Amino acid sequence: MSDTMRAEELFTSHLLWFMALPAGDAGSVIGDVVASAVASIWNQAIKRTAFLIVPRLSVPAIERECSSNAAGWTKVARILLAARIGIRLRIPQSVLDELSRVARAVDHLGAASES
């Protein structure tokens, strides 16, 4: 991640991955790889001061989702939903609805993702 990348740019790039890459059975391995990368990148990003607009609220939420036992696209969706608290970006309701749907989904291992 570039030191000059803004939270909104990071969020948008990860949202594009979420929207463009395959989901379902064919995408479970890809989802796991993307989830690992997204969690790692956000864990590093939140260490930078003034990266998020409300760090007192957003940093703990992002940390919680990055370290959760959720997997694949469920984890990615949960991280993005947590990160949206700290960014200045208008996100269409349809996108939020899809993130929420996937965040509530049962992961590909057959276990309900933790809240």
BAFI-3210 file (N, C-alpha, C; in Angstrom, 3 decimals, decimal comma, padded with zeros to 6 digits):
// residues 115
n [1|2|3|4|5|6|7|8|9|10|11|12|13|14|15|16|17|18|19|20|21|22|23|24|25|26|27|28|29|30|31|32|33|34|35|36|37|38|39|40|41|42|43|44|45|46|47|48|49|50|51|52|53|54|55|56|57|58|59|60|61|62|63|64|65|66|67|68|69|70|71|72|73|74|75|76|77|78|79|80|81|82|83|84|85|86|87|88|89|90|91|92|93|94|95|96|97|98|99|100|101|102|103|104|105|106|107|108|109|110|111|112|113|114|115]
n.u [000,841|000,570|002,052|000,770|-001,789|-005,222|-007,824|-010,305|-009,591|-008,330|-010,474|-012,204|-010,693|-010,616|-013,311|-013,863|-012,477|-014,079|-016,520|-015,872|-014,455|-014,824|-017,448|-019,038|-018,816|-016,729|-015,266|-014,259|-011,605|-010,245|-011,553|-010,616|-007,893|-008,027|-009,306|-007,346|-005,347|-006,726|-007,319|-004,709|-003,698|-005,501|-005,017|-002,424|-002,869|-004,518|-002,792|-001,656|-001,746|-004,544|-005,659|-008,255|-011,557|-012,993|-011,363|-011,568|-013,911|-013,863|-011,368|-011,245|-013,398|-012,550|-010,178|-011,301|-012,798|-010,772|-009,337|-011,129|-012,740|-014,082|-014,286|-013,014|-015,063|-016,994|-015,530|-014,156|-016,325|-017,239|-015,031|-014,975|-017,471|-016,996|-014,926|-016,169|-017,234|-015,237|-014,630|-014,849|-017,016|-019,584|-021,614|-023,442|-026,742|-027,458|-025,001|-024,157|-026,167|-025,531|-022,985|-023,752|-025,427|-023,605|-021,871|-023,421|-023,615|-023,183|-020,006|-017,739|-016,828|-018,871|-019,608|-021,286|-020,517|-018,814|-020,190]
n.v [-001,177|002,170|004,968|007,313|006,750|007,233|006,525|006,271|005,601|003,151|001,683|001,749|000,328|-002,217|-002,746|-002,929|-005,305|-007,045|-006,804|-007,619|-010,055|-013,673|-015,272|-017,635|-021,251|-021,580|-019,338|-019,527|-020,133|-017,996|-015,961|-016,447|-015,845|-013,164|-012,128|-012,510|-010,787|-008,306|-008,006|-007,879|-005,574|-003,560|-003,745|-002,720|-000,169|001,182|001,892|004,249|007,618|009,778|008,561|007,666|009,101|008,992|007,673|006,658|005,193|003,668|002,288|000,243|-001,354|-002,174|-003,531|-005,632|-007,041|-007,725|-009,539|-011,526|-014,803|-015,189|-016,049|-015,822|-014,210|-013,328|-012,344|-010,269|-008,596|-007,909|-006,495|-004,327|-003,162|-002,378|-000,554|001,458|003,230|004,999|006,560|009,089|008,814|008,340|005,635|003,591|002,435|-000,079|-001,359|-001,400|-003,038|-005,469|-005,981|-006,310|-008,547|-010,558|-010,428|-011,532|-014,101|-017,686|-019,010|-020,564|-022,822|-023,897|-022,981|-020,685|-017,292|-015,355|-012,760]
n.w [000,000|-000,827|000,813|000,406|-000,276|000,135|002,532|001,298|-001,321|-000,894|000,171|-002,065|-003,996|-002,826|-002,704|-005,418|-006,026|-004,546|-005,913|-008,519|-008,657|-008,722|-006,834|-004,595|-004,907|-006,804|-006,325|-003,758|-002,931|-004,071|-002,681|-000,070|-000,366|-001,136|001,143|003,102|002,135|002,137|004,883|005,949|004,689|005,585|008,339|008,457|007,380|009,255|011,219|010,577|011,428|011,312|009,080|008,853|009,185|011,589|013,744|016,368|016,434|014,058|013,855|015,971|015,069|012,515|013,203|014,716|012,757|010,957|012,452|012,905|012,805|010,494|007,006|003,631|001,191|002,953|005,099|003,795|003,100|005,663|006,683|004,918|005,482|008,120|007,679|006,258|008,039|008,625|006,397|003,833|001,702|-000,506|-000,621|-002,711|-001,870|-002,830|-003,051|-000,388|000,585|-000,709|000,360|003,042|002,818|002,033|004,199|006,187|005,380|005,345|005,676|003,279|004,469|005,780|008,231|010,317|010,064|012,506|014,542]
ca.u [000,000|001,303|001,879|-000,077|-003,135|-006,249|-008,731|-011,343|-008,993|-008,140|-011,813|-012,708|-009,976|-011,062|-014,695|-013,801|-012,142|-015,276|-017,564|-015,432|-013,916|-015,890|-017,882|-019,577|-017,852|-015,562|-014,500|-013,923|-010,151|-009,929|-012,057|-009,701|-006,664|-008,364|-009,581|-006,054|-004,695|-007,503|-007,099|-003,334|-003,554|-006,229|-004,291|-001,310|-003,378|-005,093|-001,703|-001,310|-002,596|-005,402|-006,040|-009,713|-012,156|-013,399|-010,576|-012,013|-014,960|-013,573|-010,193|-011,598|-014,273|-011,714|-009,319|-012,130|-013,131|-009,538|-008,875|-012,229|-012,628|-014,803|-013,397|-013,367|-015,804|-017,688|-014,561|-013,936|-017,513|-017,270|-013,984|-015,421|-018,550|-016,368|-014,122|-016,999|-017,470|-014,145|-014,271|-015,721|-017,377|-020,992|-021,698|-024,836|-027,446|-027,406|-023,695|-024,216|-027,042|-024,782|-021,974|-024,452|-025,884|-022,445|-021,347|-024,276|-023,637|-022,410|-018,778|-017,624|-016,488|-020,122|-019,854|-021,788|-019,462|-019,073|-020,612]
ca.v [000,000|003,419|005,834|008,444|006,282|007,632|005,458|006,129|004,877|001,777|001,096|001,578|-000,756|-003,492|-002,938|-003,401|-006,732|-007,724|-006,802|-008,153|-011,416|-014,671|-015,708|-018,989|-022,345|-021,332|-018,213|-019,660|-020,020|-016,601|-015,182|-016,603|-015,108|-011,739|-011,788|-012,411|-009,559|-007,150|-007,890|-007,441|-004,182|-002,669|-003,736|-001,773|001,175|001,841|002,344|005,613|008,624|010,582|007,830|007,550|010,324|008,763|006,507|006,105|004,222|002,783|001,425|-000,999|-002,178|-002,776|-004,525|-006,783|-007,813|-008,277|-010,671|-012,467|-016,133|-015,217|-016,424|-015,495|-012,990|-012,873|-011,522|-009,054|-007,755|-007,395|-005,478|-003,143|-002,530|-001,709|000,558|002,541|004,186|005,954|007,162|010,109|008,273|007,964|004,279|003,314|001,512|-001,427|-001,921|-001,695|-004,209|-006,657|-006,220|-006,827|-009,903|-011,450|-010,420|-012,417|-015,429|-018,790|-019,090|-021,751|-023,985|-024,389|-022,428|-019,313|-016,343|-014,725|-011,346]
ca.w [000,000|-000,903|001,979|000,056|-000,589|001,092|002,956|000,278|-002,448|-000,448|000,238|-003,431|-004,674|-002,254|-003,135|-006,811|-005,951|-004,043|-006,934|-009,806|-008,606|-008,557|-005,505|-004,628|-004,796|-007,651|-005,798|-002,340|-002,756|-004,377|-001,553|001,058|-000,674|-001,084|002,545|003,788|001,673|002,606|006,324|006,165|004,232|006,504|009,621|008,305|007,098|010,430|012,084|010,174|012,056|010,436|007,877|008,867|009,721|012,984|014,138|017,643|016,131|012,933|014,051|016,670|014,224|011,468|013,862|015,086|011,559|010,387|013,264|013,112|012,203|009,218|005,907|002,253|000,850|004,154|005,832|003,012|003,258|007,036|006,805|004,181|006,247|009,257|007,175|005,715|009,121|008,691|005,111|003,238|000,399|-000,592|-001,157|-003,081|-000,987|-003,407|-002,720|001,049|000,739|-001,126|001,390|004,224|002,506|002,059|005,571|006,994|004,763|005,904|004,879|002,441|005,301|006,330|009,564|010,334|010,414|013,792|014,482]
c.u [000,882|001,034|000,970|-001,508|-004,090|-007,143|-009,810|-010,833|-008,788|-009,480|-012,329|-011,993|-010,414|-012,518|-014,741|-013,425|-013,382|-016,329|-017,159|-014,982|-015,014|-016,164|-018,403|-018,478|-016,578|-014,678|-014,050|-012,429|-009,718|-010,371|-011,150|-008,416|-006,917|-008,609|-008,283|-005,342|-005,399|-007,277|-005,696|-003,152|-004,262|-005,555|-003,106|-001,822|-003,871|-004,034|-001,288|-002,280|-003,350|-005,776|-007,559|-010,323|-012,634|-012,663|-011,028|-013,089|-014,525|-012,406|-010,546|-012,476|-013,471|-010,805|-010,092|-012,418|-011,894|-009,063|-009,960|-011,952|-013,407|-013,798|-013,896|-014,089|-016,600|-016,772|-014,312|-015,108|-017,559|-016,206|-014,423|-016,545|-017,998|-015,610|-014,976|-017,311|-016,438|-013,774|-015,296|-016,043|-018,840|-021,065|-023,155|-025,462|-027,400|-026,080|-023,647|-025,072|-026,309|-023,681|-022,617|-024,922|-024,736|-021,863|-022,142|-024,235|-022,851|-021,170|-018,690|-017,221|-017,724|-020,441|-020,398|-020,654|-019,839|-019,473|-019,642]
c.v [001,234|004,256|007,012|008,027|006,693|006,440|005,212|005,360|003,407|001,042|000,789|000,436|-002,113|-003,778|-003,435|-004,875|-007,521|-007,866|-007,565|-009,611|-012,420|-015,019|-017,138|-020,023|-022,091|-020,235|-018,366|-019,538|-018,582|-015,718|-015,260|-015,809|-013,604|-011,309|-011,627|-011,110|-008,324|-006,940|-007,358|-005,963|-003,225|-002,629|-002,780|-000,343|001,889|002,271|003,776|006,598|009,404|009,880|007,780|008,774|010,173|007,532|005,870|005,043|003,200|001,836|000,153|-001,929|-002,884|-003,845|-005,795|-007,655|-008,421|-009,507|-011,719|-013,810|-016,253|-015,500|-015,859|-014,174|-012,456|-011,952|-010,208|-008,097|-007,132|-006,318|-004,200|-002,421|-001,799|-000,462|001,725|003,602|005,310|006,628|008,213|009,664|007,879|006,615|003,994|002,257|000,085|-002,119|-002,281|-002,924|-005,497|-006,990|-006,838|-008,257|-010,896|-011,531|-011,347|-013,858|-016,445|-018,915|-020,446|-022,992|-024,571|-023,869|-021,015|-018,405|-015,667|-013,280|-010,473]
c.w [000,000|000,342|001,682|-000,281|000,522|001,405|001,903|-000,933|-002,105|-000,408|-001,168|-004,149|-004,130|-002,599|-004,582|-006,863|-005,568|-005,146|-008,198|-009,776|-008,296|-007,095|-005,629|-004,547|-005,596|-007,086|-004,369|-002,086|-003,015|-003,222|-000,344|000,851|-000,561|000,368|003,329|003,413|002,216|004,101|006,624|005,812|005,178|007,872|009,570|008,163|008,353|011,441|011,762|010,820|010,985|009,133|007,736|009,543|011,166|013,522|015,452|017,454|015,095|013,179|014,827|015,834|013,136|012,070|014,199|013,868|010,907|011,157|013,494|012,437|010,901|008,108|004,584|002,089|002,026|004,949|005,104|003,205|004,647|007,257|006,108|004,912|007,468|008,802|006,703|006,756|009,082|007,397|004,687|001,815|000,446|-001,308|-001,484|-002,160|-001,524|-003,092|-001,233|001,314|000,373|-000,119|002,631|004,005|002,612|003,476|006,482|006,510|005,572|005,034|004,176|003,224|005,978|007,716|009,432|010,751|011,709|013,610|015,181]
res [m|s|d|t|m|r|a|e|e|l|f|t|s|h|l|l|w|f|m|a|l|p|a|g|d|a|g|s|v|i|g|d|v|v|a|s|a|v|a|s|i|w|n|q|a|i|k|r|t|a|f|l|i|v|p|r|l|s|v|p|a|i|e|r|e|c|s|s|n|a|a|g|w|t|k|v|a|r|i|l|l|a|a|r|i|g|i|r|l|r|i|p|q|s|v|l|d|e|l|s|r|v|a|r|a|v|d|h|l|g|a|a|s|e|s]
***
